[in-house]
Amino acid sequence: MLILNPAAGNGNGVFSIGPAMEVLYRGGYIPTVFYTTEAGEATRLVLKHAMEYDCVTCVGGDGTLSETVAGLAQLDSPPPLGYIPQGTANDVASSLNLPRNPVQAAKTIVNGKAVKQDVGKFNESDYFTYIAAFGAFTEVSYETPRENKQTLGHLAYVLQGMSQLPKLNSYPTVVEYDDGVISADLLFGSVSNTKSVGGIVKLKKSGIELNDGLFEVVLVRNPTNVIEMNKIASTILLQNFSGSQVMMVQSKHVKFTFDKPVKWTRDGEAGGAHQEVVLENMHSAISFLI
C-alpha cells in the first residue's frame, strides 16, 4: 500500500515515484497507490485498507507520515511501515538514517529489516510519531506558508521563527511525569521520540532510543533577562539539558496542566489548544523498515 502526498516538499513526489516503484516491483511487491488530497486522509486510508497489504509505505513529509502512523497505531498487528521521504524537515528519516533519494529509500524497503518503534498517544484520540510540543516557535511549522517551505526549506522555518520573537509568551505549567512533578513558568515544552528536531536541534544520541518505551521531555523555563536567554541558546546548541533553564527527563507517561488553553503542535502540524494534555508512550506500536 503506497500512500502518496503529491504536495509534500517541493511537490516532486509524483515525478520521482516512478523509478522507486520499479525497485518495489523488482523486489517482489505489487504497489497500489493511494493519493491523499486533504488532512487526515492518510489515517482514514490506513484504517480502511492497510490490513489488506503486506507493507504500508508513506511517500511524503513528516505530516503525511504522522497520519500514516496514527492509522497503524490503532490496528492490531499492523503491517510494517516503509518511508520514502519527500518533505522539508524529515526528522524521522534523520533519526532512522533513512535515505532521502526515492530509489535508495525503495531499496531499503525491499532489503531492509523491520524494527519496532514507539508511538506517542496524545490525549484520547490523537497520535504523534516523533514530537508533541508547545511554546516558543512551535507554531512556525504550521504557520509557515507551504510555498515558502517548498522554496526555502529550513530557511523558511528560521525566517518565520524570527518574525515571532516580539510575541513570545510563557506558560505557567504543572508537569507530572513518572518520577515527579515540576511547576514552572515555561517558554517551551516538548515530548519527543526522536534524535533530531526540525533538522536543526540535535539531541544526544547516547541514551535516546526510539524503542525504549520512554519519551524525552524537554522543558525550557521562561528567561527573566538577556543573560538567561543567551544561556538557553547556548545550552541547546551544546546539547546540555541538565541546567537550571533547560532540562530533560525521560518518562512513559506525561501530563501537562495549564491555567488556560495552550496551542500544541504534533509532528509539525497544528495540534489544537488544550488546558490539559496527557501523553502516553505506546511501546513497540509499529515496525519500521530500515
C-alpha positions as CSV (number, residue, x, y, z in Angstrom):
1,M,0.0,0.0,0.0
2,L,1.7,3.2,-1.2
3,I,0.3,6.4,0.3
4,L,1.4,9.4,-1.7
5,N,1.1,13.1,-0.7
6,P,1.6,14.9,-4.1
7,A,2.1,18.3,-2.3
8,A,4.9,17.2,0.1
9,G,8.2,19.0,0.0
10,N,8.8,20.6,-3.4
11,G,6.0,18.6,-5.0
12,N,8.3,16.3,-6.9
13,G,7.0,13.1,-5.2
14,V,4.7,12.3,-8.1
15,F,7.6,12.5,-10.6
16,S,10.2,10.7,-8.5
17,I,8.0,7.8,-7.5
18,G,8.2,6.0,-10.9
19,P,11.8,4.7,-10.5
20,A,11.1,3.9,-6.9
21,M,8.0,1.8,-7.8
22,E,10.2,-0.1,-10.3
23,V,12.5,-1.1,-7.4
24,L,9.5,-2.2,-5.4
25,Y,8.2,-4.3,-8.4
26,R,11.6,-5.9,-8.9
27,G,11.7,-6.6,-5.2
28,G,8.5,-8.7,-5.3
29,Y,5.9,-6.1,-4.3
30,I,2.8,-5.1,-6.3
31,P,2.2,-1.5,-5.2
32,T,-1.2,0.1,-5.1
33,V,-1.1,3.9,-4.9
34,F,-3.4,5.9,-2.7
35,Y,-3.3,9.7,-3.2
36,T,-4.0,12.0,-0.3
37,T,-5.9,15.2,-1.0
38,E,-6.7,16.6,2.4
39,A,-5.5,16.5,6.0
40,G,-6.4,13.3,7.9
41,E,-6.9,11.2,4.7
42,A,-3.8,9.1,5.2
43,T,-5.1,7.9,8.6
44,R,-8.5,7.0,7.2
45,L,-7.0,5.1,4.2
46,V,-4.7,3.1,6.6
47,L,-7.6,2.2,8.9
48,K,-9.7,1.1,5.9
49,H,-7.1,-0.7,3.7
50,A,-3.8,-1.4,5.5
51,M,-4.6,-4.9,6.6
52,E,-5.1,-6.0,3.0
53,Y,-1.4,-5.4,2.3
54,D,2.0,-6.9,3.3
55,C,3.5,-3.5,3.7
56,V,2.4,0.2,4.0
57,T,4.7,2.8,2.5
58,C,4.4,6.5,3.0
59,V,5.6,8.9,0.3
60,G,5.6,12.4,1.8
61,G,6.8,14.6,4.6
62,D,6.6,14.2,8.4
63,G,2.9,15.3,8.4
64,T,1.9,12.5,6.0
65,L,4.0,10.0,7.9
66,S,2.4,11.1,11.1
67,E,-1.1,10.5,9.7
68,T,0.0,7.1,8.4
69,V,1.5,6.1,11.8
70,A,-1.7,7.3,13.5
71,G,-3.7,4.8,11.5
72,L,-1.2,1.9,12.0
73,A,-1.1,2.5,15.8
74,Q,-4.8,1.8,16.0
75,L,-4.6,-1.6,14.3
76,D,-3.9,-5.0,15.9
77,S,-0.7,-6.4,14.4
78,P,-0.3,-3.8,11.7
79,P,1.9,-4.5,8.6
80,P,5.4,-3.0,8.6
81,L,6.0,0.6,7.5
82,G,8.3,1.9,4.8
83,Y,9.1,5.5,4.3
84,I,10.1,7.4,1.1
85,P,10.8,11.0,2.5
86,Q,9.6,13.9,0.4
87,G,9.1,16.7,2.9
88,T,11.1,19.7,4.2
89,A,12.5,18.6,7.6
90,N,12.1,14.8,7.6
91,D,13.0,14.4,11.2
92,V,12.0,10.7,11.3
93,A,14.2,9.9,8.3
94,S,17.1,11.6,10.1
95,S,16.6,9.7,13.3
96,L,16.4,6.4,11.4
97,N,19.2,7.2,8.9
98,L,16.8,6.6,6.0
99,P,18.0,7.7,2.6
100,R,16.3,10.8,1.0
101,N,16.7,9.5,-2.5
102,P,13.5,7.8,-3.5
103,V,15.2,4.9,-5.3
104,Q,17.5,4.2,-2.3
105,A,14.6,4.5,0.0
106,A,12.7,1.9,-2.0
107,K,15.7,-0.4,-1.9
108,T,15.7,0.0,1.9
109,I,12.0,-1.1,1.9
110,V,12.8,-4.2,-0.3
111,N,16.1,-5.2,1.5
112,G,15.7,-3.7,5.0
113,K,14.6,-5.3,8.2
114,A,11.6,-4.4,10.4
115,V,12.4,-2.8,13.7
116,K,9.9,-1.8,16.4
117,Q,9.3,1.8,17.3
118,D,7.3,3.6,19.9
119,V,4.4,5.9,19.0
120,G,3.0,8.7,21.1
121,K,-0.6,8.9,22.1
122,F,-1.9,12.5,22.6
123,N,-5.0,12.6,24.9
124,E,-7.7,10.1,24.0
125,S,-7.8,10.0,20.2
126,D,-4.7,11.6,18.7
127,Y,-1.2,10.3,18.0
128,F,2.3,11.6,17.1
129,T,5.4,9.9,15.6
130,Y,8.2,12.0,16.9
131,I,7.2,15.1,18.8
132,A,4.4,17.0,20.5
133,A,5.3,20.5,21.7
134,F,4.0,23.9,22.8
135,G,5.5,27.3,23.3
136,A,8.3,29.3,21.5
137,F,8.4,28.6,17.8
138,T,6.1,25.6,17.8
139,E,3.6,27.4,15.6
140,V,6.3,28.0,13.0
141,S,6.0,24.7,11.3
142,Y,2.3,25.0,10.5
143,E,2.1,28.8,10.1
144,T,4.9,28.9,7.5
145,P,3.2,29.1,4.1
146,R,3.5,25.9,2.1
147,E,5.1,27.7,-0.9
148,N,7.8,29.1,1.4
149,K,8.5,25.6,2.8
150,Q,8.8,24.2,-0.7
151,T,11.1,27.0,-2.0
152,L,13.2,27.9,1.0
153,G,13.2,24.7,3.1
154,H,14.7,25.1,6.6
155,L,15.3,28.8,5.9
156,A,11.6,29.3,5.8
157,Y,11.2,28.0,9.3
158,V,14.0,30.2,10.6
159,L,12.6,33.4,9.0
160,Q,9.1,32.6,10.3
161,G,10.6,32.0,13.8
162,M,12.4,35.3,13.8
163,S,9.2,37.1,13.0
164,Q,7.7,35.6,16.2
165,L,10.4,36.9,18.5
166,P,8.5,40.0,19.7
167,K,5.4,37.9,20.7
168,L,7.0,35.0,22.7
169,N,4.8,34.0,25.6
170,S,5.4,32.0,28.7
171,Y,3.0,29.4,30.3
172,P,2.6,28.6,34.0
173,T,2.6,24.8,33.8
174,V,2.4,21.8,36.1
175,V,4.2,18.8,34.6
176,E,3.6,15.4,36.0
177,Y,5.9,12.6,34.9
178,D,6.9,9.1,36.1
179,D,9.4,10.3,38.7
180,G,7.9,13.5,40.0
181,V,6.1,16.8,39.4
182,I,7.5,20.1,38.1
183,S,5.8,23.5,38.5
184,A,7.3,26.3,36.4
185,D,6.8,29.2,34.1
186,L,7.7,27.6,30.8
187,L,8.8,29.2,27.5
188,F,8.7,25.8,25.7
189,G,7.9,22.2,26.3
190,S,8.2,19.1,24.2
191,V,7.6,15.4,24.5
192,S,9.6,13.5,21.8
193,N,10.8,10.2,20.5
194,T,13.5,11.5,18.1
195,K,17.1,12.4,17.8
196,S,16.5,15.5,15.6
197,V,14.0,18.3,15.8
198,G,13.5,20.4,12.7
199,G,16.7,19.2,11.3
200,I,18.4,21.9,13.4
201,V,18.4,20.8,17.1
202,K,20.2,17.5,17.6
203,L,19.6,15.5,20.8
204,K,22.5,13.5,22.0
205,K,22.2,10.0,20.5
206,S,23.5,8.3,23.6
207,G,20.7,7.4,26.0
208,I,18.0,8.1,23.4
209,E,16.4,5.1,21.9
210,L,13.3,5.0,19.6
211,N,12.0,1.8,21.1
212,D,12.7,2.0,24.8
213,G,9.1,2.8,25.9
214,L,10.2,6.3,27.1
215,F,9.7,9.9,25.9
216,E,12.3,12.6,26.2
217,V,10.6,15.5,27.9
218,V,12.4,18.9,27.3
219,L,11.3,21.9,29.4
220,V,12.6,25.5,28.9
221,R,12.0,27.9,31.7
222,N,11.0,31.5,30.9
223,P,14.1,33.7,31.0
224,T,14.0,36.8,33.1
225,N,16.8,38.7,31.3
226,V,19.0,38.6,28.2
227,I,21.7,36.7,30.0
228,E,19.3,33.8,30.8
229,M,18.1,33.9,27.2
230,N,21.6,33.6,25.9
231,K,22.2,30.7,28.3
232,I,19.2,28.9,26.9
233,A,20.5,29.3,23.3
234,S,24.0,28.0,24.2
235,T,22.6,25.2,26.3
236,I,20.5,23.9,23.4
237,L,23.3,24.2,20.9
238,L,25.7,22.3,23.3
239,Q,23.0,19.7,23.9
240,N,23.2,20.2,27.6
241,F,19.8,19.5,29.1
242,S,20.6,19.4,32.8
243,G,20.8,23.1,33.6
244,S,18.5,25.4,35.5
245,Q,16.9,26.9,32.4
246,V,16.7,23.8,30.2
247,M,16.1,20.3,31.5
248,M,15.2,16.9,30.1
249,V,13.7,13.9,31.8
250,Q,12.6,10.6,30.4
251,S,9.1,9.2,31.1
252,K,6.5,6.8,29.8
253,H,3.6,9.0,30.9
254,V,3.4,12.8,31.0
255,K,0.6,15.2,31.9
256,F,0.7,18.9,31.4
257,T,-1.8,21.2,33.1
258,F,-2.1,24.9,32.2
259,D,-4.2,27.8,33.7
260,K,-5.7,28.3,30.2
261,P,-5.8,26.5,26.8
262,V,-2.4,26.4,25.1
263,K,-1.7,25.7,21.4
264,W,0.2,22.5,20.7
265,T,1.8,21.1,17.6
266,R,2.0,17.4,16.7
267,D,4.7,16.3,14.2
268,G,4.9,19.8,12.8
269,E,1.1,20.2,12.3
270,A,-1.4,22.1,14.4
271,G,-2.5,20.0,17.4
272,G,-5.2,22.2,18.9
273,A,-5.4,24.3,22.1
274,H,-5.7,22.4,25.4
275,Q,-5.7,23.2,29.0
276,E,-4.8,19.6,29.9
277,V,-2.7,17.2,27.8
278,V,-2.0,13.6,28.7
279,L,0.7,11.8,26.7
280,E,1.4,8.1,26.7
281,N,4.2,6.1,25.1
282,M,2.8,3.2,23.1
283,H,5.8,0.8,23.3
284,S,6.7,-1.0,20.1
285,A,3.4,0.0,18.4
286,I,4.7,-0.1,14.9
287,S,7.5,-1.7,12.8
288,F,9.7,0.5,10.6
289,L,11.6,-1.0,7.6
290,I,15.2,0.3,7.9
